[in-house]
Amino acid sequence: MKVRPIFALAAGAALAFSACSTAASPSPASQAPSAAATAAASEAAVSAAPSTPAAAEAAVSLQLQWAPQAQFAGYFAADKQGFFTAENLKVTIIPGGPNVVPQAVGSQPDGPEFTVSWVPKVLEAREQGSDLVDIAQIFQRSGTLSVSWVGDAITDPCQFAGKKIGVWDFGNEFEVTAAATNCGLKPGLEAGGDPATQYQKVIQPFDMTLLLSKQIAVAEAMIYNEYAQVLETTNPETGALYQPSDLNVINYNDVRTEMLQDAIFARGAWLSDPANRDIAVRFVRASLKGWIYCRDNPADCVKYTTESGSQLGAGHQAWMMNEVNALVWPSDLGVGTIDPIFWGQTVKVAKAAGVIKSAPGINAYDTTIVQEALASLSDMDTTGKDFQKGTVEVTAGGN
């Protein structure tokens, strides 16, 4: 089966999403590979994992949050390795982009059957009438960072006071602004506010140009993308690439305002049909196989990503694949399983940040679909408890 990438039309205002950047990024020199025997065994186990070939053929679409990149490598692997075909599914993968609001597209009654988006964005959409349901929580950790120069000594959101703080807008900034709010800080400095209690929020492009040109003190970045864009840039003062030691990094998993990010969503109305629920189980099962394959065969998944139309080079995708794997693995409850504690924290932070007015109903997520999918993968390593992130060398320009 061939996945057919097509570009979605703009939905609503031109919004941009945090998992995204079209700038070049680092390249891998070494991706710590699995032992050959382990990789071969994993590939054989994935290929042999149970499917439902007797199920009726179904054609479905998957709306990505952004353009093809290794953030979505598990779905590309599910296609290339034949996992979708084994489930008798024909899957069209629809790229996102700056003019596509995935949760809005996915909420339409005639929209794609499956959508990748961040949980707080969907919770916000649900308050506006969406019935999207989280059926598989792929990312188990947040990838959001705030990056600044080491000389500015900004190591905590409470030190944002009086500074120009770069964020992405349209829901990408929630973790950053929530952390500042916890410190008693609010945006508004540009309006003549008190620099002791306020900061200037600057909406940054999806690259690191404002930080590199020192127009802002702090930039928002994803660990799998924009952070690397700094490291692949030449420091004009030394003629060498910037090093991690040149930067201070705030990781929002440490600040405790992290929220659930990439998940697979489907419309509640669509899932209410038993035949569609069966399709959802098959789709999730194939997708989980894809993410297991990418854990054990990252180089293959980099290749699949570039073949799927990535606008960024293989070097950048190798960096991204390495970091994305670390957001998925280990998955202590089983890959794709929704951690109720992390869900509760996401709701709490979203409410405190004003993203949502009230907690969502119990139908905002459904654990039964991923549990059914995992039950038929019992002969596979679905937790990755021994996963260790590899090493990817950064090279100039990410080539």
N, C-alpha and C positions, 0 to 999 in steps of 0.2 A: 504494500500500500504506500502511496506517495502522499505526504502531507503537502498541501498546496498553500504557500504563504500568500496572503493578499493583504492590501493595506486598507484599513478601515477609514471611513470618512470622518471628518471632525464631528464630535458630538458636543454641542454646547460651546462654551467659551474655550479659547485655546489655553488649555491647562498643561502643565508639565508635571512629571512624576519623578520621585526621588530615585528610582532605580535606574536613572537614565543619565546619559551624557553622550554627546556625539564627538567629544574631543578624544584625541588619541591618548593612550595610556600605556602602562608598562608591559614589558615582555618577559617571558619566562626564560630562564635559562635552565633551571632545573626544577622539575615538578617531582617531588619525592614519589617514585612509583611504588605500587604494590609489588610484592614478589610475584614473579611470573606464574608460579604455581597457584598462588592465591587468586590472581586475576583470572586465570583460566578456569579455576573452580567456580569463581563467582559468576563468570559469564555463562558457564554451563548450567549452573543452578538457576540463574535468571531465565535463561532460554527454556529450561525444562519446567519452570514454575507453572502451576495449573492455570488454565484459562477456560473460557466457555465457548468453544468453537461451535457448539450446537445452537448458541443464541442467535436470534435474528440479526441480520446485518443492519447497521445503523450508521447514518452519516451525521456527524456533529461538528461543531466549531469550538475553538478555544481562543478567546480574546486575551492577548498578552497585555501586560501593563506598559510595556515599552517595546522598542524595536528589538529584533533578534539579537540576543547576546547570551552569554553563559549563565546569566541569571535564570534563564529558562531552559538550560541544557537538558534537564531530565525529560522534558516533553519532546525535544528533538531526538534524544536517544530512544524514547519509546517508539518513535516513528522508524528511525534507521535500523533498530534492532528487531523490528517486526512485532513489538509488543502490542501495539494497537491492532495490527492485523490479526494476531492470535486471538483477540477479543471480538473479532468480526466487526471492527469499527473503522470507518473512513473519517479521518480527522483533518479538518482544515484549520491551520494555525493562522490567526489574524494578528499581525503586528500592531502594536500601539505606536504612540508618538506624541509630540507636543500638542497636537490638535485632537487627541482622542482621550476621552475620559472613560477608562475601562469599566468602572462600576456603573456609569450611566448607560453605556452601550449594553452591558450585560443585564441591566435591569429592564430593558425593553421587552415587551411580551414576545416579539418576534426576533429577539436578539440571540447571540450565541448561547449555546447550551452551557458552556463553562467559561469562567472568567478568572484571571489571575489579578488580584489586587491586594492592597493592605487592609487589614481588619478595621482600623479606625476610620478609614475613608468609606468603607462599606457601612459601618455603623452610622456614620453621618448620613449616607444615602438612604438608609432604612428609615430614618426619621423624616425623610422627604417622600416616603412612599415605596421605596424599593423593597422587594421580598427576597433579595439575595441571601443565601445561606452558606456558611462556611462548612464545606464537607470534607476538607483535607487541609491541615495546617502544615505546609511544607517547611517554611523557615521556623526553626525553633528558637532563634535568637535574632535580635535586631542588628542591622548593619550600619546604623547611623552614628556618625562621629561629628565632633566640632574640632577643627584644626586651626592652630595658630602658630606663630613663630616663637621659638623657645625664648628669645630675648624679651618677649612681652609678658612672660610669666603668667599666662592665663591657663590655669590647670583645673578650674572648677567653674561651673556656670554662675556661681555667686560673684565671680570676678568680671562678669560682663558689664557691670555698672559703669556708665560713662563711655562705653566703647561702641564702635560700629560692628554689629553682629550680623553676618551674612546667613541667610536661610533661603530655602526654596519655599515657594508659596503653595497654596491650594492643597493643604493637608500634609505636605511633606515636612513642615516645620514643627509639628505638634510636640515631638519629644524634646526639641530644643527649647521652645517657648515654655513648655510645662516645667522644665527644670529651672528656668529663670524665675518663673512664677513661684516655685517652691522656695526660692531665695528672697522673695519679696520684691523682685524686680519686674518691671513692666516696660514695654516699648513706649516711646514718646519723647525721647531726648531731642529729636529733630524739631519738636514743637516748643522747645525752650523749657523742657522739664528738668527735674532735679537729677544731676548726674550721679548722685549717691543712691538713687532708687530706680533709675531708668537707664535704658540703653537704646541705641538707635538701631532699629531693625532694617536691614538692607536686603532687598530681594535680589539674590544673585543669579547669574546665568548658570546653566548646567555644565560649568567647568570651574577651574580654580583661578581664573584670570584676576579677579578682584583681590584675592589673597596674594597672588604672586606679584601684583603691582602695588601691594600694600595700601590699597584703597579701603580695605576693611581689616579689622583686627582679627576676626574669627570667621571661618567659612564652614558651612555645613558640607559634609562629604559622606559618601558611602564607602565602607571599608573595601568593597570589591571594585570600586571604580575611581571616584574623584580623588580619594586619598593618594592613589597611585599616580595620578596625573602630576602631583607635586614632585613625587620621587623620581619621575622620569624626565624632569625638567632640569636644565643646566643652571647651576648657581652662577650668576655673572661675576660674583666676587672671587670664586675659586676655579671656575672653568670645569668643575666636576658636577655630577648630579647631586641634587639635594639628598640628604640622608635623613633617616628617621630622627637622628639626634638634633637636627635643625628644627624640629617641630614639637609642639605640645599637642597631645591628642586627648580629647574627652570622649570616652566611650559610654554611650547611654545605657548599656547593660550594667555599668558600674554605678551610674548616677541614680538608677532605679526609676527612670521615667521611660524606659524602653517599652514599646508596644509591639504586638504581633504584626508581622509584615506579610510576606507573600503566602497566600493561601489560594486554594481552588474553591470557587463559589459557583453555585447553581441557583436558579430561581425556585422559590418554594412552590409556586403554582405548577411549574414543570415537573418537579420531583414528586408531586402528589399522584401522578400517574404511575402505577406499579411498573409498567414497562420502561418508563424513563428512569425510575430509580435503579432498575437492573442495569441500564446503560451507564448510569453514574458509577455503580460499583465496578463495572468493567473498565470504564475510563480511568478511575482512580487507581485500580489495580495495575493497569498498564503503565500509568504515570509513575507509580511508586517503583516499579521495576526499572524504569528509566533513571530515577534518582539513585537507586542502588547501583546501577551500571556505571553512572558517572562518578560515584564514590570510588569504585574500584578500577575504573578505566578513564581517568580524567583527560588524557591526551586524545582518546577517541572522541570524547564529548566536545572538546575544543574544535576538532575537525568538523563534527556535525553542526556546531554552531556557526562556523564560518560558511559551511555549505548551505546553511539555512538563510543566508542573506545578511549576516552581520556586517555593519558598516565599519567596525573596528577590526584591527588586525588580529592574527592568531596569538601574537605575544600578549596583547591586552586581554584576550579571552582566556589565556592560560592563567594570568593573574586572577581574573574574575572567577574562573572555575575553582581555583584553589580556595579562595575566600568564601565563595558561595557554599562549597561543600562543608566548610566549617560552620556555616549558619544552619545547615540541615542536620549535620552529624556531630556528635552522637545524638540520636533521638531516643531518649530513655524509655518512652512509652510506646515506641514503634513509629516509624517514619509516617508522617501525615497525621498523627494523632494530636488532637487539641488538648493541651494542658489546661485544665480548668483553673489552676492557680494563675497562670500567665493570662488566660482570658479575663479573669477577674481583675487583674492588675491593669490590663489594657482598658477595660471599662472604667475603672477608677480614675486613671490618668486622663482618659478622654473626657470624662465628666468635669474633672478639676480644671482642665484646659479650655472648657467651653466648647469642645468639639460636638458633644451630644448633651442633651438636656436631662435625659434619664437613662437608666440601664435598659438594654434591649431585652426583649422577651426570650423565653427559653428556646424559641424556634429560630434564633439567630445563628445557631450552629447545630450540626447533626453529627454525632459521633458514630452512628450505626453503620454508615456507608463505608468509612475507612476501616472500621473494625471488621466488617465482612470481607473487605478486600484483603486485609492483613491475615485473616484466618486461613485463606487459601495460599498464603506465602509462608507457612510455618516452617518450611524446610530451608528458608533463606535467613540471612542475617538482616533483620529489619530494624535493628537498633543501632548498629555500628558502634557498639560500646568500646571497641579498641581503635576507633578511628584516630588518626594523628594527621594534622594538617601538614601538607608538604611545604616545600620551599620553592619560591619562584624568584628568579633574579630579575631585577629591574634594569632595563636598558634604555638608552636615550630615545625618546620619542615613542617608546613602546614597540619598536620594530623587532 
